[in-house]
Every structure is written in C-alpha cells, then in structure tokens.
Amino acid sequence: MQIFVKGQAEREFAPDQIVASVSFSTHADSYDEALKQGVQNVKDYLQFVVDNTDFQISDFKTTSYNIREEFHTNRLDPKTEADLEKNLTKRVSDGFFFSQYAAVEFDFNKERLTKLLVLTSKNPNAPRFHINFTLKDPKACERELLADAYNDAKIKAEALVAAAGKHLRDCVRVDIDMPPHHEAVYEGAMMRKTAMRGSINDYDEEIRNIDETFQPDDIPISKTINCIWETSD
C-alpha cells in the first residue's frame, strides 16, 4: 500500500540585497526635444550620483525605455442645426513623453541606500524610486527548507499509518513544488527637492535619521514537497 503526503516548511530570512529602481520621465512638445531633454536628465542625474557617492554609472542597468505621444479629445460646439446630429470632436496632442527605467543592485547596506535616497531628494530632476529588499540566492534558502519539509511529511505519514494500524516503510517518490517568490518592497516618489549645497557630508544627520528608522521586513520563504510512502502491515 502507498500513501500520499504533503510536507511543508516556511522560514523568514533577513534580506541581503537591495534593488533600487529609478524611473525618469520628461515631457516636451516634440519627439526630438523629449529625447534630447530626457537623455540629458538621465545623464545629469547619474553623473550627480557618481560625483557624490561610491556608485558608478555602469552600476545602473537600463531595464526599459520609450517615447510616446499622448492625446486628449475636445468636444466641439455645434455651429449649425445639422451639427447637433454629429459627434463633433477634435483629437489634440498633449505632447511627447520620454520614459527610462534603470535598476542598481547591491549588497544590503542601509548606509549606501540612505545616501542615495537623500542625495536624490536634492536633485532638481529627481527620478521616482522603487526599492526591493531581496535575497541574492533564494534557491539556497529553499534548499535549507527541504529537510524541514521532508521531516514534516514523514511525521504526517507516521501519524496516518499508525491510525490505520500499519507500519511506515520507505519514501519512494518526492516531488518538489516551486514556492511563491516574496520580496519586501518600499516605494516612494521624491517629491521634496532642495538645492544641493556643499557635499553629501552636509546631510549626515538626515542620512542617519533615515538609517535608524528604515527597517525592512524579513522575507518569508516556503517549500512544499509531495511524498509517496510505502507501508506494510
């Protein structure tokens, strides 16, 4: 006789990697101007970061880029009685929008992160930030849970066969399910922009205040396995 048992294990791990995504947006009346100004804003920001932190331009990897024209529709006033039966509308361009997205990955270090946040808030063309606290090797964490999931399955199998008056023999098959991926996420738009005076060292207190209050959650990782056990009388 064979029995099917599901084993489960879950544990929380402290994040060991930060992924900071930045998105740039520029609006202009023409395609050429949107492209020119958008690219310049990205270059200026990255150079600003390089000049004031230990990040390099090559650390920021572009993930997507586009320029699009957007429109709205105006309702026109009817001029004649015949116009009342018509759908009088006019499509009007709202201009061209440049967007570029980039991400920088680095080992978990709140000091580097808070410096980047504070520095960005001082930039006149600050991009939007999206921060993920992640694990560099989530599969290694999953492997740590395999033994716990197997033991959980064995305990359940032993309880089932004991209730049936039988004996547990060997586990003859194990199927491993992929667990859901979890991340701790922080998202914020840099709304406050202050003129940058002096160096980043002038903002040590602001950096320290953020560092002391920025506490990301641990990341839950789960593992599920399906086991088939043989039993005997």
RODO-2510 file (C-alpha; in nm, 4 decimals, decimal comma):
residues 233
     n   res          X          Y          Z
     1     m     0,0000     0,0000     0,0000
     2     q     0,1174     0,3525    -0,0746
     3     i     0,0126     0,6810     0,0812
     4     f     0,0497     1,0374    -0,0487
     5     v     0,1635     1,3057     0,1981
     6     k     0,2437     1,6758     0,1526
     7     g     0,5281     1,8221     0,3588
     8     q     0,5648     2,1952     0,4163
     9     a     0,8216     2,4265     0,5700
    10     e     0,8486     2,8041     0,5963
    11     r     1,1070     3,0372     0,7445
    12     e     1,1829     3,4072     0,7337
    13     f     1,5198     3,5282     0,6076
    14     a     1,6775     3,8709     0,6527
    15     p     1,7222     4,0434     0,3140
    16     d     2,0814     4,0541     0,1941
    17     q     2,0361     4,2518    -0,1299
    18     i     1,8821     4,5828    -0,2322
    19     v     1,7449     4,6529    -0,5798
    20     a     1,6831     5,0251    -0,6308
    21     s     1,4847     5,1001    -0,9458
    22     v     1,4667     5,4556    -1,0784
    23     s     1,2271     5,5829    -1,3429
    24     f     1,2799     5,9055    -1,5355
    25     s     1,0019     6,0984    -1,7079
    26     t     1,0289     6,4063    -1,9312
    27     h     0,7572     6,5918    -2,1218
    28     a     0,8174     6,8038    -2,4341
    29     d     0,6268     6,9387    -2,7321
    30     s     0,8240     6,7418    -2,9916
    31     y     0,9766     6,3964    -3,0190
    32     d     1,3271     6,5356    -3,0696
    33     e     1,3034     6,7642    -2,7676
    34     a     1,1646     6,4855    -2,5449
    35     l     1,4517     6,2591    -2,6490
    36     k     1,7180     6,5266    -2,6076
    37     q     1,5960     6,6546    -2,2702
    38     g     1,5136     6,3083    -2,1386
    39     v     1,8577     6,1681    -2,2159
    40     q     2,0223     6,4775    -2,0672
    41     n     1,8216     6,4464    -1,7434
    42     v     1,9281     6,0827    -1,7059
    43     k     2,2935     6,1674    -1,7730
    44     d     2,2882     6,4599    -1,5295
    45     y     2,1337     6,2529    -1,2514
    46     l     2,3742     5,9619    -1,2930
    47     q     2,6731     6,1940    -1,3002
    48     f     2,5370     6,3668    -0,9889
    49     v     2,5223     6,0298    -0,8120
    50     v     2,8736     5,9353    -0,9241
    51     d     3,0153     6,2674    -0,8046
    52     n     2,8696     6,2299    -0,4549
    53     t     2,8600     5,8550    -0,3785
    54     d     3,0577     5,5390    -0,4459
    55     f     2,8140     5,4239    -0,7173
    56     q     2,9289     5,4148    -1,0789
    57     i     2,7254     5,4856    -1,3927
    58     s     2,7857     5,1260    -1,5031
    59     d     2,6072     5,0052    -1,1866
    60     f     2,2736     5,1334    -1,3245
    61     k     2,1339     4,8895    -1,5800
    62     t     1,8611     5,0167    -1,8144
    63     t     1,5547     4,7922    -1,7998
    64     s     1,3249     4,9740    -2,0445
    65     y     1,2933     5,2940    -2,2447
    66     n     1,0244     5,4579    -2,4575
    67     i     0,8967     5,7822    -2,6074
    68     r     0,5238     5,8130    -2,6700
    69     e     0,2826     6,0808    -2,7839
    70     e    -0,0339     6,1219    -2,5813
    71     f    -0,3645     6,2787    -2,6839
    72     h    -0,6921     6,4034    -2,5422
    73     t    -1,0227     6,4653    -2,7160
    74     n    -1,2040     6,8014    -2,7150
    75     r    -1,5750     6,8291    -2,7707
    76     l    -1,6548     7,0984    -3,0282
    77     d    -1,9535     7,3286    -3,0012
    78     p    -2,2095     7,2776    -3,2831
    79     k    -2,2260     7,5667    -3,5305
    80     t    -2,5447     7,4689    -3,7160
    81     e    -2,8569     7,2650    -3,6506
    82     a    -2,7138     6,9844    -3,8594
    83     d    -2,4098     6,9713    -3,6304
    84     l    -2,6357     6,8611    -3,3443
    85     e    -2,6647     6,5191    -3,5072
    86     k    -2,2884     6,4841    -3,5435
    87     n    -2,0261     6,3698    -3,2979
    88     l    -1,8047     6,6788    -3,3152
    89     t    -1,4707     6,6011    -3,1540
    90     k    -1,1111     6,7002    -3,2137
    91     r    -0,8062     6,4935    -3,1198
    92     v    -0,5416     6,7124    -2,9576
    93     s    -0,1834     6,6163    -2,8808
    94     d    -0,0610     6,6507    -2,5222
    95     g     0,2993     6,6270    -2,6366
    96     f     0,5684     6,3614    -2,6152
    97     f     0,6695     6,1751    -2,3005
    98     f     1,0141     6,0263    -2,2512
    99     s     1,0475     5,7395    -2,0010
   100     q     1,3526     5,5434    -1,8985
   101     y     1,3829     5,2844    -1,6247
   102     a     1,7035     5,1622    -1,4646
   103     a     1,7981     4,9480    -1,1663
   104     v     2,1028     4,9128    -0,9453
   105     e     2,1661     4,6035    -0,7316
   106     f     2,3979     4,5996    -0,4328
   107     d     2,4591     4,4069    -0,1110
   108     f     2,2290     4,5032     0,1744
   109     n     2,3740     4,8240     0,3133
   110     k     2,1361     5,0793     0,4625
   111     e     2,4034     5,3491     0,4671
   112     r     2,4536     5,3286     0,0899
   113     l     2,0794     5,3213     0,0365
   114     t     2,0029     5,6198     0,2590
   115     k     2,2803     5,8231     0,0990
   116     l     2,1295     5,7512    -0,2399
   117     l     1,7817     5,8485    -0,1169
   118     v     1,8915     6,1724     0,0457
   119     l     2,1118     6,2671    -0,2462
   120     t     1,8309     6,2035    -0,4934
   121     s     1,5920     6,4251    -0,2977
   122     k     1,8314     6,7166    -0,3551
   123     n     1,8367     6,6711    -0,7317
   124     p     1,6156     6,9127    -0,9303
   125     n     1,5146     6,6288    -1,1672
   126     a     1,4773     6,3508    -0,9129
   127     p     1,3526     6,0208    -1,0580
   128     r     1,0860     5,8070    -0,8978
   129     f     1,2231     5,5356    -0,6675
   130     h     1,1074     5,1781    -0,6192
   131     i     1,3113     4,9767    -0,3699
   132     n     1,3050     4,5985    -0,3276
   133     f     1,4756     4,4225    -0,0390
   134     t     1,5575     4,0786    -0,1757
   135     l     1,7697     3,7680    -0,1357
   136     k     2,0741     3,7191    -0,3559
   137     d     2,0260     3,3423    -0,3660
   138     p     1,6668     3,2476    -0,2756
   139     k     1,7262     2,8943    -0,4058
   140     a     1,9894     2,8415    -0,1353
   141     c     1,7275     2,9407     0,1237
   142     e     1,4816     2,6963    -0,0333
   143     r     1,7390     2,4179    -0,0124
   144     e     1,7716     2,4850     0,3603
   145     l     1,3992     2,4145     0,3959
   146     l     1,3990     2,0810     0,2109
   147     a     1,4956     1,8779     0,5189
   148     d     1,2280     2,0508     0,7285
   149     a     0,9628     1,9855     0,4615
   150     y     1,0684     1,6201     0,4355
   151     n     1,0540     1,5738     0,8137
   152     d     0,7095     1,7348     0,8163
   153     a     0,5913     1,4872     0,5534
   154     k     0,7383     1,1939     0,7475
   155     i     0,5664     1,2966     1,0716
   156     k     0,2328     1,3187     0,8895
   157     a     0,2900     0,9813     0,7222
   158     e     0,3768     0,8142     1,0537
   159     a     0,0597     0,9521     1,2121
   160     l    -0,1549     0,8255     0,9236
   161     v    -0,0148     0,4713     0,9193
   162     a    -0,0322     0,4468     1,2987
   163     a    -0,4011     0,5375     1,2856
   164     a    -0,4517     0,2683     1,0198
   165     g    -0,2618     0,0069     1,2226
   166     k     0,0173    -0,0233     0,9685
   167     h     0,3921     0,0424     0,9549
   168     l     0,5792     0,3065     0,7542
   169     r     0,8454     0,1779     0,5179
   170     d     1,0361     0,3766     0,2536
   171     c     0,9648     0,7050     0,0788
   172     v     0,9628     0,6024    -0,2865
   173     r     0,8974     0,9358    -0,4534
   174     v     0,9414     1,3080    -0,3794
   175     d     0,8052     1,5892    -0,5971
   176     i     0,9167     1,9431    -0,5182
   177     d     0,6808     2,2325    -0,5823
   178     m     0,8146     2,5785    -0,6616
   179     p     0,7275     2,8172    -0,3765
   180     p     0,5908     3,1688    -0,4357
   181     h     0,8565     3,4385    -0,4554
   182     h     0,8427     3,7075    -0,1897
   183     e     1,0140     4,0427    -0,1608
   184     a     0,9974     4,3263     0,0864
   185     v     0,9126     4,6382    -0,1132
   186     y     0,9328     5,0089    -0,0463
   187     e     0,8114     5,2608    -0,2995
   188     g     0,8300     5,6375    -0,2815
   189     a     0,8345     5,9366    -0,5085
   190     m     1,0941     6,2011    -0,4436
   191     m     0,8633     6,4995    -0,4094
   192     r     1,0800     6,7278    -0,1996
   193     k     1,3694     6,8800    -0,3874
   194     t     1,6211     7,1017    -0,2135
   195     a     1,9080     7,2921    -0,3687
   196     m     2,2280     7,0944    -0,3259
   197     r     2,4829     7,2989    -0,1358
   198     g     2,8197     7,1694    -0,0287
   199     s     2,8807     6,7931    -0,0252
   200     i     2,6783     6,4913     0,0779
   201     n     2,8611     6,5041     0,4114
   202     d     2,6491     6,8085     0,4994
   203     y     2,3487     6,5778     0,5268
   204     d     2,4918     6,3256     0,7734
   205     e     2,2128     6,3830     1,0268
   206     e     1,9397     6,3381     0,7659
   207     i     2,1056     6,0193     0,6437
   208     r     2,1418     5,8911     0,9995
   209     n     1,7746     5,9593     1,0783
   210     i     1,6596     5,7587     0,7762
   211     d     1,9055     5,4794     0,8519
   212     e     1,7761     5,4451     1,2078
   213     t     1,4091     5,4244     1,1064
   214     f     1,4354     5,2227     0,7830
   215     q     1,3737     4,8635     0,8932
   216     p     1,2692     4,6223     0,6147
   217     d     1,0727     4,3091     0,6987
   218     d     1,2264     3,9662     0,6803
   219     i     1,1359     3,7720     0,3672
   220     p     0,9263     3,4560     0,4093
   221     i     1,0365     3,1597     0,2000
   222     s     0,8344     2,8392     0,1829
   223     k     0,8966     2,4937     0,0434
   224     t     0,6387     2,2271    -0,0351
   225     i     0,7154     1,8665    -0,1263
   226     n     0,4847     1,5792    -0,2178
   227     c     0,5955     1,2404    -0,0928
   228     i     0,4769     0,8857    -0,1608
   229     w     0,5476     0,6379     0,1156
   230     e     0,5146     0,2610     0,1120
   231     t     0,3511     0,0916     0,4084
   232     s     0,3301    -0,2625     0,5421
   233     d     0,1015    -0,4475     0,7841
***
